[in-house]
Amino acid sequence: MTDKLTVSVLGTGIMGAAMARNLARAGHSVRVWNRTRAKAEPLTADGATVAATPAEAVRDADVVLTMLYDGDAALAVMRDAAPALRSGTAWVQSTTAGLESVPALAAFAREYGLVFFDAPVLGTRQPAEAGQLTVLAAGPVEERPKVVPVFDVVGARTVWTGEDGAEAGATRLKLVANSWVLAATAATGEALALSKALSVDPQRFFELIAGGPLDMGYLHAKADLVLEGRLTPPQFAVATAAKDARLIVAAGEANGVRLDVAAASAARLERAAAQGHADEDMAAAYFASFDEQSGH
């Protein structure tokens, strides 16, 4: 890749910071903005410029990448950036926004002449930092060359789901994938909690399923975080996972599907957050199996 782009990254939490850092290290001109400026400041060490406002961040950008809490946050920040947005700029919307938010985001893009890419990512802190995310993307074929250099830096693979970001094809696929991630996380926590309650060594369970169809790397990865007390820094935080679980439940309801496991996962995550685990890895939903006073 010879073309260096000016990329604005709005939102420098776990994922946004990693993406911005990799883009800067790849030689792109990166401007970042975060509501809490202190979270963005460390990126200056990698060559990024911290902007005071969203408008300052997006001025003259070739690509604007949003990685914020939810669809409402993404729309509010883009409205703040609106005075400096340039028609024809590509907007890579990577926030997990939910189906109900995408039409409003796409409408904003049309209003300001932006090329809208519905582009959530699959992965957590570690693959984000390694530039190994999977980018799920929908957007016009003729405009893709504008954003492929960005996707190639932040991700190991791009899965194109369609040509119109407004149809939310990428978001739909992301919600399905996250429904499985959340279910597997909840099941891992409950298996560990039941093991504890029944005085069963979790290793006996792992040995029992080893190498068979019930075994999976994700089970071991999340179980290890709990068993070894490595819940911070989070790969994916409890509070954000709870938000995604509610988006999944809402998407099911809007389309006539009842998702009992997703609803229960949301409740577990919210309970864990209320117990003080909101900023820990989502594996900390394990603690929702116990009373706050139990000392587990």
C-alpha positions, 0 to 999 in steps of 0.5 A, spaced: 500 500 500 502 506 497 497 511 499 497 514 506 490 516 508 488 521 513 483 517 518 479 520 523 477 515 529 472 517 534 472 513 540 478 511 543 476 505 548 479 498 548 477 497 540 478 504 537 484 505 541 487 499 538 485 500 531 487 508 531 494 505 534 495 500 528 493 505 523 498 510 525 503 505 526 502 503 518 503 510 516 496 513 516 495 520 518 491 519 524 486 524 528 483 521 534 477 524 539 474 521 545 469 524 550 474 523 556 480 526 552 485 522 557 483 515 554 486 518 547 492 522 549 497 515 550 496 515 542 500 521 541 506 516 542 504 512 536 504 518 532 496 520 532 494 527 533 488 528 539 483 533 537 479 537 542 472 536 538 469 531 533 469 537 528 476 538 529 478 530 528 474 529 522 476 536 518 479 534 511 479 526 513 479 521 507 475 516 512 472 517 519 471 511 523 466 511 529 467 506 535 463 508 540 458 505 545 452 505 541 448 507 535 445 513 539 452 515 541 455 515 534 449 519 531 450 524 537 458 525 535 457 525 528 452 531 529 457 534 533 462 533 527 457 535 522 460 542 521 467 539 518 464 533 514 466 533 507 462 530 502 464 524 499 468 522 505 467 515 507 464 513 514 466 507 517 461 505 522 464 500 527 460 501 533 455 495 534 449 499 533 443 495 533 438 494 527 434 500 529 439 505 529 442 503 522 437 507 518 438 513 522 446 513 521 445 511 514 440 517 513 445 522 516 450 519 511 446 521 506 444 528 508 452 530 509 454 526 502 458 521 506 459 514 503 456 510 509 459 503 510 456 499 516 462 495 518 462 492 525 468 488 527 468 481 530 474 480 536 476 483 542 482 487 545 487 482 543 486 481 536 484 488 535 491 490 538 494 485 533 490 488 527 487 481 527 480 483 527 474 480 522 471 486 519 464 485 517 462 490 512 457 493 507 458 498 502 458 500 495 463 496 491 465 502 487 467 506 493 471 500 497 478 502 495 477 508 499 476 503 506 480 497 504 487 500 506 483 501 513 480 494 513 487 491 511 490 494 517 485 493 523 483 486 520 486 480 518 479 478 514 474 482 511 467 479 510 463 483 505 455 482 506 452 487 501 453 493 497 448 498 501 450 499 508 443 502 510 440 495 509 445 493 515 447 486 513 454 487 516 450 489 523 445 483 522 451 478 521 455 481 527 449 480 532 448 473 530 455 472 531 455 476 538 449 472 540 453 465 540 459 469 543 454 471 549 451 464 550 458 461 550 460 466 555 454 465 560 455 457 559 462 457 561 461 462 567 455 457 569 459 451 568 464 454 573 459 456 578 456 449 578 463 446 579 464 450 585 457 449 588 458 441 587 465 441 589 467 439 582 474 440 580 473 444 573 479 441 571 476 434 571 470 437 567 475 440 562 479 433 561 472 429 560 470 433 554 478 434 551 478 433 544 471 431 543 465 435 540 464 439 546 471 442 547 472 449 544 478 454 545 473 459 547 471 455 553 478 455 556 480 462 554 474 465 558 474 460 564 482 461 565 480 469 566 476 467 571 480 461 575 486 465 574 483 472 576 485 475 570 479 479 569 482 486 568 484 489 563 478 486 559 478 483 553 470 485 552 467 489 558 461 486 562 457 493 561 458 493 553 457 486 553 450 487 556 448 492 552 450 488 546 445 482 549 440 487 549 441 489 542 440 482 540 434 481 544 431 487 541 433 485 534 429 478 535 423 481 538 423 486 532 423 480 527 418 475 531 423 471 535 424 470 542 431 469 544 431 466 552 438 465 552 440 472 550 435 475 555 438 471 560 445 473 558 443 480 559 440 479 566 446 476 568 451 481 565 447 486 568 447 483 575 454 482 575 455 490 573 451 491 579 456 487 583 461 492 581 464 488 575 462 492 569 469 494 567 472 487 568 472 482 562 465 479 560 467 472 563 466 476 570 458 474 569 460 468 573 459 472 579 452 473 577 451 466 579 452 468 587 450 473 592 454 479 593 455 477 600 457 470 598 464 472 597 465 468 591 
